[in-house]
Amino acid sequence: MAGYTREFLIDAYLWRFTKIPSIGIEQLLDLERIANKTYDTYGKDKFRDYASLDAEYIRNYKASLKR
């Protein structure tokens, strides 16, 4: 597994929610708080599992950053 930072993984997780037109900034901030707490509680590997951040999803996220 590549050495992704905490910030990268949490940003990748939140990316899926930014595509939902009806989601507000407060909801995104709540999701970010939950993601940070989950990462702190379970660590990087379990966070990736729980957040469904598999290799394909990470590739798609990284490709979106290049656009």
PyMOL Python script that loads the backbone (N, CA, C, O; Angstrom):
from pymol import cmd

cmd.read_pdbstr("""\
ATOM      1  N   MET A   1       0.852  -1.165   0.000  1.00  0.00           N
ATOM      2  CA  MET A   1       0.000   0.000   0.000  1.00  0.00           C
ATOM      3  C   MET A   1       0.897   1.226   0.000  1.00  0.00           C
ATOM      4  O   MET A   1       1.900   1.285   0.711  1.00  0.00           O
ATOM      5  N   ALA A   2       0.522   2.184  -0.797  1.00  0.00           N
ATOM      6  CA  ALA A   2       1.271   3.429  -0.845  1.00  0.00           C
ATOM      7  C   ALA A   2       1.137   4.156   0.486  1.00  0.00           C
ATOM      8  O   ALA A   2       0.188   3.926   1.236  1.00  0.00           O
ATOM      9  N   GLY A   3       2.083   5.024   0.769  1.00  0.00           N
ATOM     10  CA  GLY A   3       2.077   5.750   2.029  1.00  0.00           C
ATOM     11  C   GLY A   3       1.193   6.986   1.987  1.00  0.00           C
ATOM     12  O   GLY A   3       1.691   8.111   2.025  1.00  0.00           O
ATOM     13  N   TYR A   4      -0.093   6.784   1.909  1.00  0.00           N
ATOM     14  CA  TYR A   4      -1.020   7.911   1.875  1.00  0.00           C
ATOM     15  C   TYR A   4      -1.120   8.560   3.249  1.00  0.00           C
ATOM     16  O   TYR A   4      -1.121   7.882   4.277  1.00  0.00           O
ATOM     17  N   THR A   5      -1.205   9.882   3.245  1.00  0.00           N
ATOM     18  CA  THR A   5      -1.333  10.602   4.508  1.00  0.00           C
ATOM     19  C   THR A   5      -2.767  10.532   5.016  1.00  0.00           C
ATOM     20  O   THR A   5      -3.699  10.199   4.285  1.00  0.00           O
ATOM     21  N   ARG A   6      -2.901  10.853   6.269  1.00  0.00           N
ATOM     22  CA  ARG A   6      -4.227  10.926   6.894  1.00  0.00           C
ATOM     23  C   ARG A   6      -5.113  11.911   6.138  1.00  0.00           C
ATOM     24  O   ARG A   6      -6.269  11.613   5.837  1.00  0.00           O
ATOM     25  N   GLU A   7      -4.566  13.083   5.833  1.00  0.00           N
ATOM     26  CA  GLU A   7      -5.326  14.124   5.141  1.00  0.00           C
ATOM     27  C   GLU A   7      -5.788  13.654   3.761  1.00  0.00           C
ATOM     28  O   GLU A   7      -6.921  13.908   3.354  1.00  0.00           O
ATOM     29  N   PHE A   8      -4.899  12.971   3.056  1.00  0.00           N
ATOM     30  CA  PHE A   8      -5.251  12.458   1.732  1.00  0.00           C
ATOM     31  C   PHE A   8      -6.407  11.473   1.833  1.00  0.00           C
ATOM     32  O   PHE A   8      -7.365  11.562   1.065  1.00  0.00           O
ATOM     33  N   LEU A   9      -6.328  10.544   2.765  1.00  0.00           N
ATOM     34  CA  LEU A   9      -7.373   9.524   2.885  1.00  0.00           C
ATOM     35  C   LEU A   9      -8.712  10.130   3.305  1.00  0.00           C
ATOM     36  O   LEU A   9      -9.761   9.725   2.805  1.00  0.00           O
ATOM     37  N   ILE A  10      -8.678  11.077   4.203  1.00  0.00           N
ATOM     38  CA  ILE A  10      -9.924  11.710   4.627  1.00  0.00           C
ATOM     39  C   ILE A  10     -10.507  12.554   3.499  1.00  0.00           C
ATOM     40  O   ILE A  10     -11.722  12.562   3.300  1.00  0.00           O
ATOM     41  N   ASP A  11      -9.662  13.263   2.761  1.00  0.00           N
ATOM     42  CA  ASP A  11     -10.135  14.020   1.596  1.00  0.00           C
ATOM     43  C   ASP A  11     -10.738  13.089   0.544  1.00  0.00           C
ATOM     44  O   ASP A  11     -11.764  13.398  -0.062  1.00  0.00           O
ATOM     45  N   ALA A  12     -10.086  11.950   0.341  1.00  0.00           N
ATOM     46  CA  ALA A  12     -10.603  10.978  -0.634  1.00  0.00           C
ATOM     47  C   ALA A  12     -11.972  10.465  -0.192  1.00  0.00           C
ATOM     48  O   ALA A  12     -12.881  10.320  -1.010  1.00  0.00           O
ATOM     49  N   TYR A  13     -12.111  10.194   1.088  1.00  0.00           N
ATOM     50  CA  TYR A  13     -13.396   9.734   1.624  1.00  0.00           C
ATOM     51  C   TYR A  13     -14.480  10.795   1.414  1.00  0.00           C
ATOM     52  O   TYR A  13     -15.583  10.477   0.971  1.00  0.00           O
ATOM     53  N   LEU A  14     -14.169  12.036   1.727  1.00  0.00           N
ATOM     54  CA  LEU A  14     -15.157  13.114   1.612  1.00  0.00           C
ATOM     55  C   LEU A  14     -15.503  13.434   0.161  1.00  0.00           C
ATOM     56  O   LEU A  14     -16.583  13.956  -0.118  1.00  0.00           O
ATOM     57  N   TRP A  15     -14.606  13.129  -0.750  1.00  0.00           N
ATOM     58  CA  TRP A  15     -14.808  13.423  -2.179  1.00  0.00           C
ATOM     59  C   TRP A  15     -16.117  12.835  -2.691  1.00  0.00           C
ATOM     60  O   TRP A  15     -16.818  13.475  -3.475  1.00  0.00           O
ATOM     61  N   ARG A  16     -16.452  11.623  -2.255  1.00  0.00           N
ATOM     62  CA  ARG A  16     -17.681  10.988  -2.752  1.00  0.00           C
ATOM     63  C   ARG A  16     -18.920  11.788  -2.371  1.00  0.00           C
ATOM     64  O   ARG A  16     -19.922  11.750  -3.085  1.00  0.00           O
ATOM     65  N   PHE A  17     -18.865  12.505  -1.264  1.00  0.00           N
ATOM     66  CA  PHE A  17     -20.025  13.270  -0.815  1.00  0.00           C
ATOM     67  C   PHE A  17     -20.127  14.627  -1.497  1.00  0.00           C
ATOM     68  O   PHE A  17     -21.210  15.211  -1.547  1.00  0.00           O
ATOM     69  N   THR A  18     -19.037  15.128  -2.014  1.00  0.00           N
ATOM     70  CA  THR A  18     -19.074  16.439  -2.681  1.00  0.00           C
ATOM     71  C   THR A  18     -19.831  16.363  -4.002  1.00  0.00           C
ATOM     72  O   THR A  18     -20.211  17.392  -4.560  1.00  0.00           O
ATOM     73  N   LYS A  19     -20.048  15.167  -4.497  1.00  0.00           N
ATOM     74  CA  LYS A  19     -20.788  14.988  -5.759  1.00  0.00           C
ATOM     75  C   LYS A  19     -22.297  15.013  -5.542  1.00  0.00           C
ATOM     76  O   LYS A  19     -23.056  14.996  -6.511  1.00  0.00           O
ATOM     77  N   ILE A  20     -22.741  15.054  -4.305  1.00  0.00           N
ATOM     78  CA  ILE A  20     -24.172  15.059  -3.988  1.00  0.00           C
ATOM     79  C   ILE A  20     -24.630  16.513  -3.890  1.00  0.00           C
ATOM     80  O   ILE A  20     -24.227  17.228  -2.972  1.00  0.00           O
ATOM     81  N   PRO A  21     -25.469  16.954  -4.829  1.00  0.00           N
ATOM     82  CA  PRO A  21     -25.854  18.369  -4.857  1.00  0.00           C
ATOM     83  C   PRO A  21     -26.564  18.850  -3.595  1.00  0.00           C
ATOM     84  O   PRO A  21     -26.435  20.017  -3.226  1.00  0.00           O
ATOM     85  N   SER A  22     -27.300  17.985  -2.939  1.00  0.00           N
ATOM     86  CA  SER A  22     -28.105  18.418  -1.792  1.00  0.00           C
ATOM     87  C   SER A  22     -27.342  18.452  -0.467  1.00  0.00           C
ATOM     88  O   SER A  22     -27.901  18.853   0.554  1.00  0.00           O
ATOM     89  N   ILE A  23     -26.092  18.042  -0.470  1.00  0.00           N
ATOM     90  CA  ILE A  23     -25.350  18.011   0.791  1.00  0.00           C
ATOM     91  C   ILE A  23     -24.775  19.405   1.066  1.00  0.00           C
ATOM     92  O   ILE A  23     -24.224  20.059   0.179  1.00  0.00           O
ATOM     93  N   GLY A  24     -24.918  19.829   2.302  1.00  0.00           N
ATOM     94  CA  GLY A  24     -24.456  21.156   2.691  1.00  0.00           C
ATOM     95  C   GLY A  24     -23.101  21.121   3.374  1.00  0.00           C
ATOM     96  O   GLY A  24     -22.584  20.056   3.710  1.00  0.00           O
ATOM     97  N   ILE A  25     -22.541  22.292   3.571  1.00  0.00           N
ATOM     98  CA  ILE A  25     -21.231  22.397   4.194  1.00  0.00           C
ATOM     99  C   ILE A  25     -21.252  21.857   5.623  1.00  0.00           C
ATOM    100  O   ILE A  25     -20.286  21.234   6.064  1.00  0.00           O
ATOM    101  N   GLU A  26     -22.331  22.088   6.338  1.00  0.00           N
ATOM    102  CA  GLU A  26     -22.418  21.583   7.715  1.00  0.00           C
ATOM    103  C   GLU A  26     -22.380  20.055   7.738  1.00  0.00           C
ATOM    104  O   GLU A  26     -21.746  19.454   8.605  1.00  0.00           O
ATOM    105  N   GLN A  27     -23.056  19.444   6.786  1.00  0.00           N
ATOM    106  CA  GLN A  27     -23.040  17.977   6.708  1.00  0.00           C
ATOM    107  C   GLN A  27     -21.644  17.473   6.374  1.00  0.00           C
ATOM    108  O   GLN A  27     -21.191  16.473   6.930  1.00  0.00           O
ATOM    109  N   LEU A  28     -20.961  18.164   5.464  1.00  0.00           N
ATOM    110  CA  LEU A  28     -19.589  17.771   5.124  1.00  0.00           C
ATOM    111  C   LEU A  28     -18.660  17.921   6.326  1.00  0.00           C
ATOM    112  O   LEU A  28     -17.797  17.075   6.560  1.00  0.00           O
ATOM    113  N   LEU A  29     -18.838  18.989   7.080  1.00  0.00           N
ATOM    114  CA  LEU A  29     -18.017  19.172   8.278  1.00  0.00           C
ATOM    115  C   LEU A  29     -18.295  18.081   9.311  1.00  0.00           C
ATOM    116  O   LEU A  29     -17.375  17.608   9.979  1.00  0.00           O
ATOM    117  N   ASP A  30     -19.557  17.681   9.444  1.00  0.00           N
ATOM    118  CA  ASP A  30     -19.903  16.570  10.341  1.00  0.00           C
ATOM    119  C   ASP A  30     -19.240  15.274   9.875  1.00  0.00           C
ATOM    120  O   ASP A  30     -18.693  14.523  10.681  1.00  0.00           O
ATOM    121  N   LEU A  31     -19.296  15.023   8.577  1.00  0.00           N
ATOM    122  CA  LEU A  31     -18.663  13.821   8.027  1.00  0.00           C
ATOM    123  C   LEU A  31     -17.153  13.848   8.237  1.00  0.00           C
ATOM    124  O   LEU A  31     -16.541  12.815   8.507  1.00  0.00           O
ATOM    125  N   GLU A  32     -16.557  15.026   8.112  1.00  0.00           N
ATOM    126  CA  GLU A  32     -15.119  15.141   8.338  1.00  0.00           C
ATOM    127  C   GLU A  32     -14.773  14.842   9.799  1.00  0.00           C
ATOM    128  O   GLU A  32     -13.790  14.155  10.078  1.00  0.00           O
ATOM    129  N   ARG A  33     -15.578  15.358  10.727  1.00  0.00           N
ATOM    130  CA  ARG A  33     -15.348  15.076  12.146  1.00  0.00           C
ATOM    131  C   ARG A  33     -15.456  13.572  12.429  1.00  0.00           C
ATOM    132  O   ARG A  33     -14.639  13.006  13.156  1.00  0.00           O
ATOM    133  N   ILE A  34     -16.466  12.944  11.848  1.00  0.00           N
ATOM    134  CA  ILE A  34     -16.651  11.494  12.030  1.00  0.00           C
ATOM    135  C   ILE A  34     -15.468  10.735  11.434  1.00  0.00           C
ATOM    136  O   ILE A  34     -14.967   9.787  12.038  1.00  0.00           O
ATOM    137  N   ALA A  35     -15.023  11.151  10.251  1.00  0.00           N
ATOM    138  CA  ALA A  35     -13.891  10.494   9.602  1.00  0.00           C
ATOM    139  C   ALA A  35     -12.625  10.623  10.454  1.00  0.00           C
ATOM    140  O   ALA A  35     -11.879   9.656  10.605  1.00  0.00           O
ATOM    141  N   ASN A  36     -12.384  11.798  11.002  1.00  0.00           N
ATOM    142  CA  ASN A  36     -11.211  11.995  11.855  1.00  0.00           C
ATOM    143  C   ASN A  36     -11.281  11.130  13.106  1.00  0.00           C
ATOM    144  O   ASN A  36     -10.283  10.535  13.514  1.00  0.00           O
ATOM    145  N   LYS A  37     -12.445  11.062  13.705  1.00  0.00           N
ATOM    146  CA  LYS A  37     -12.610  10.238  14.902  1.00  0.00           C
ATOM    147  C   LYS A  37     -12.411   8.753  14.574  1.00  0.00           C
ATOM    148  O   LYS A  37     -11.776   8.018  15.331  1.00  0.00           O
ATOM    149  N   THR A  38     -12.961   8.331  13.445  1.00  0.00           N
ATOM    150  CA  THR A  38     -12.806   6.931  13.020  1.00  0.00           C
ATOM    151  C   THR A  38     -11.341   6.611  12.764  1.00  0.00           C
ATOM    152  O   THR A  38     -10.852   5.558  13.173  1.00  0.00           O
ATOM    153  N   TYR A  39     -10.641   7.515  12.090  1.00  0.00           N
ATOM    154  CA  TYR A  39      -9.217   7.313  11.812  1.00  0.00           C
ATOM    155  C   TYR A  39      -8.440   7.217  13.126  1.00  0.00           C
ATOM    156  O   TYR A  39      -7.593   6.339  13.290  1.00  0.00           O
ATOM    157  N   ASP A  40      -8.734   8.126  14.059  1.00  0.00           N
ATOM    158  CA  ASP A  40      -8.041   8.111  15.354  1.00  0.00           C
ATOM    159  C   ASP A  40      -8.314   6.828  16.128  1.00  0.00           C
ATOM    160  O   ASP A  40      -7.419   6.289  16.779  1.00  0.00           O
ATOM    161  N   THR A  41      -9.539   6.346  16.059  1.00  0.00           N
ATOM    162  CA  THR A  41      -9.936   5.169  16.823  1.00  0.00           C
ATOM    163  C   THR A  41      -9.374   3.879  16.236  1.00  0.00           C
ATOM    164  O   THR A  41      -8.907   3.007  16.970  1.00  0.00           O
ATOM    165  N   TYR A  42      -9.419   3.760  14.914  1.00  0.00           N
ATOM    166  CA  TYR A  42      -9.093   2.474  14.285  1.00  0.00           C
ATOM    167  C   TYR A  42      -7.801   2.445  13.486  1.00  0.00           C
ATOM    168  O   TYR A  42      -7.319   1.360  13.158  1.00  0.00           O
ATOM    169  N   GLY A  43      -7.228   3.581  13.166  1.00  0.00           N
ATOM    170  CA  GLY A  43      -5.980   3.612  12.410  1.00  0.00           C
ATOM    171  C   GLY A  43      -6.207   3.610  10.903  1.00  0.00           C
ATOM    172  O   GLY A  43      -7.331   3.485  10.419  1.00  0.00           O
ATOM    173  N   LYS A  44      -5.112   3.751  10.191  1.00  0.00           N
ATOM    174  CA  LYS A  44      -5.144   3.920   8.734  1.00  0.00           C
ATOM    175  C   LYS A  44      -5.783   2.734   7.999  1.00  0.00           C
ATOM    176  O   LYS A  44      -6.676   2.924   7.174  1.00  0.00           O
ATOM    177  N   ASP A  45      -5.332   1.533   8.293  1.00  0.00           N
ATOM    178  CA  ASP A  45      -5.809   0.365   7.536  1.00  0.00           C
ATOM    179  C   ASP A  45      -7.299   0.113   7.733  1.00  0.00           C
ATOM    180  O   ASP A  45      -8.026  -0.123   6.769  1.00  0.00           O
ATOM    181  N   LYS A  46      -7.750   0.162   8.978  1.00  0.00           N
ATOM    182  CA  LYS A  46      -9.184  -0.061   9.234  1.00  0.00           C
ATOM    183  C   LYS A  46     -10.016   1.091   8.683  1.00  0.00           C
ATOM    184  O   LYS A  46     -11.124   0.878   8.192  1.00  0.00           O
ATOM    185  N   PHE A  47      -9.486   2.315   8.763  1.00  0.00           N
ATOM    186  CA  PHE A  47     -10.211   3.449   8.184  1.00  0.00           C
ATOM    187  C   PHE A  47     -10.426   3.220   6.697  1.00  0.00           C
ATOM    188  O   PHE A  47     -11.525   3.439   6.187  1.00  0.00           O
ATOM    189  N   ARG A  48      -9.387   2.780   5.998  1.00  0.00           N
ATOM    190  CA  ARG A  48      -9.532   2.493   4.554  1.00  0.00           C
ATOM    191  C   ARG A  48     -10.603   1.440   4.315  1.00  0.00           C
ATOM    192  O   ARG A  48     -11.393   1.561   3.379  1.00  0.00           O
ATOM    193  N   ASP A  49     -10.636   0.416   5.145  1.00  0.00           N
ATOM    194  CA  ASP A  49     -11.661  -0.627   5.013  1.00  0.00           C
ATOM    195  C   ASP A  49     -13.050  -0.059   5.265  1.00  0.00           C
ATOM    196  O   ASP A  49     -13.955  -0.232   4.450  1.00  0.00           O
ATOM    197  N   TYR A  50     -13.213   0.613   6.387  1.00  0.00           N
ATOM    198  CA  TYR A  50     -14.529   1.143   6.764  1.00  0.00           C
ATOM    199  C   TYR A  50     -15.028   2.204   5.793  1.00  0.00           C
ATOM    200  O   TYR A  50     -16.231   2.320   5.562  1.00  0.00           O
ATOM    201  N   ALA A  51     -14.103   2.982   5.219  1.00  0.00           N
ATOM    202  CA  ALA A  51     -14.475   4.051   4.295  1.00  0.00           C
ATOM    203  C   ALA A  51     -14.548   3.567   2.846  1.00  0.00           C
ATOM    204  O   ALA A  51     -14.837   4.352   1.942  1.00  0.00           O
ATOM    205  N   SER A  52     -14.289   2.288   2.628  1.00  0.00           N
ATOM    206  CA  SER A  52     -14.307   1.697   1.274  1.00  0.00           C
ATOM    207  C   SER A  52     -13.348   2.414   0.330  1.00  0.00           C
ATOM    208  O   SER A  52     -13.699   2.744  -0.803  1.00  0.00           O
ATOM    209  N   LEU A  53     -12.139   2.649   0.813  1.00  0.00           N
ATOM    210  CA  LEU A  53     -11.117   3.311   0.002  1.00  0.00           C
ATOM    211  C   LEU A  53     -10.187   2.260  -0.587  1.00  0.00           C
ATOM    212  O   LEU A  53      -9.024   2.150  -0.199  1.00  0.00           O
ATOM    213  N   ASP A  54     -10.722   1.489  -1.533  1.00  0.00           N
ATOM    214  CA  ASP A  54      -9.908   0.472  -2.179  1.00  0.00           C
ATOM    215  C   ASP A  54      -9.032   1.112  -3.258  1.00  0.00           C
ATOM    216  O   ASP A  54      -9.130   2.310  -3.523  1.00  0.00           O
ATOM    217  N   ALA A  55      -8.179   0.301  -3.872  1.00  0.00           N
ATOM    218  CA  ALA A  55      -7.217   0.813  -4.853  1.00  0.00           C
ATOM    219  C   ALA A  55      -7.900   1.513  -6.022  1.00  0.00           C
ATOM    220  O   ALA A  55      -7.432   2.555  -6.481  1.00  0.00           O
ATOM    221  N   GLU A  56      -8.994   0.953  -6.503  1.00  0.00           N
ATOM    222  CA  GLU A  56      -9.698   1.564  -7.632  1.00  0.00           C
ATOM    223  C   GLU A  56     -10.270   2.934  -7.257  1.00  0.00           C
ATOM    224  O   GLU A  56     -10.177   3.885  -8.032  1.00  0.00           O
ATOM    225  N   TYR A  57     -10.853   3.023  -6.078  1.00  0.00           N
ATOM    226  CA  TYR A  57     -11.410   4.301  -5.627  1.00  0.00           C
ATOM    227  C   TYR A  57     -10.296   5.344  -5.498  1.00  0.00           C
ATOM    228  O   TYR A  57     -10.470   6.492  -5.908  1.00  0.00           O
ATOM    229  N   ILE A  58      -9.151   4.947  -4.926  1.00  0.00           N
ATOM    230  CA  ILE A  58      -8.020   5.862  -4.772  1.00  0.00           C
ATOM    231  C   ILE A  58      -7.529   6.328  -6.138  1.00  0.00           C
ATOM    232  O   ILE A  58      -7.216   7.506  -6.310  1.00  0.00           O
ATOM    233  N   ARG A  59      -7.455   5.420  -7.114  1.00  0.00           N
ATOM    234  CA  ARG A  59      -7.046   5.806  -8.480  1.00  0.00           C
ATOM    235  C   ARG A  59      -8.005   6.838  -9.057  1.00  0.00           C
ATOM    236  O   ARG A  59      -7.576   7.826  -9.653  1.00  0.00           O
ATOM    237  N   ASN A  60      -9.296   6.610  -8.882  1.00  0.00           N
ATOM    238  CA  ASN A  60     -10.294   7.558  -9.393  1.00  0.00           C
ATOM    239  C   ASN A  60     -10.170   8.919  -8.711  1.00  0.00           C
ATOM    240  O   ASN A  60     -10.271   9.959  -9.361  1.00  0.00           O
ATOM    241  N   TYR A  61      -9.953   8.901  -7.417  1.00  0.00           N
ATOM    242  CA  TYR A  61      -9.800  10.147  -6.683  1.00  0.00           C
ATOM    243  C   TYR A  61      -8.556  10.907  -7.168  1.00  0.00           C
ATOM    244  O   TYR A  61      -8.613  12.111  -7.421  1.00  0.00           O
ATOM    245  N   LYS A  62      -7.431  10.185  -7.293  1.00  0.00           N
ATOM    246  CA  LYS A  62      -6.219  10.841  -7.758  1.00  0.00           C
ATOM    247  C   LYS A  62      -6.384  11.397  -9.167  1.00  0.00           C
ATOM    248  O   LYS A  62      -5.872  12.475  -9.469  1.00  0.00           O
ATOM    249  N   ALA A  63      -7.086  10.679 -10.026  1.00  0.00           N
ATOM    250  CA  ALA A  63      -7.334  11.168 -11.388  1.00  0.00           C
ATOM    251  C   ALA A  63      -8.181  12.441 -11.356  1.00  0.00           C
ATOM    252  O   ALA A  63      -7.981  13.335 -12.178  1.00  0.00           O
ATOM    253  N   SER A  64      -9.122  12.530 -10.419  1.00  0.00           N
ATOM    254  CA  SER A  64      -9.963  13.716 -10.329  1.00  0.00           C
ATOM    255  C   SER A  64      -9.157  14.946  -9.903  1.00  0.00           C
ATOM    256  O   SER A  64      -9.525  16.076 -10.226  1.00  0.00           O
ATOM    257  N   LEU A  65      -8.071  14.726  -9.187  1.00  0.00           N
ATOM    258  CA  LEU A  65      -7.240  15.835  -8.747  1.00  0.00           C
ATOM    259  C   LEU A  65      -6.431  16.429  -9.894  1.00  0.00           C
ATOM    260  O   LEU A  65      -6.034  17.593  -9.848  1.00  0.00           O
ATOM    261  N   LYS A  66      -6.192  15.621 -10.919  1.00  0.00           N
ATOM    262  CA  LYS A  66      -5.393  16.073 -12.066  1.00  0.00           C
ATOM    263  C   LYS A  66      -6.205  16.865 -13.071  1.00  0.00           C
ATOM    264  O   LYS A  66      -5.642  17.513 -13.954  1.00  0.00           O
ATOM    265  N   ARG A  67      -7.511  16.819 -12.946  1.00  0.00           N
ATOM    266  CA  ARG A  67      -8.372  17.508 -13.926  1.00  0.00           C
ATOM    267  C   ARG A  67      -8.394  18.982 -13.692  1.00  0.00           C
ATOM    268  O   ARG A  67      -9.065  19.713 -14.420  1.00  0.00           O
TER     269      ARG A  67
END
""", "prot")
cmd.dss("prot")
cmd.show_as("cartoon", "prot")
cmd.util.cbc("prot")
cmd.orient("prot")
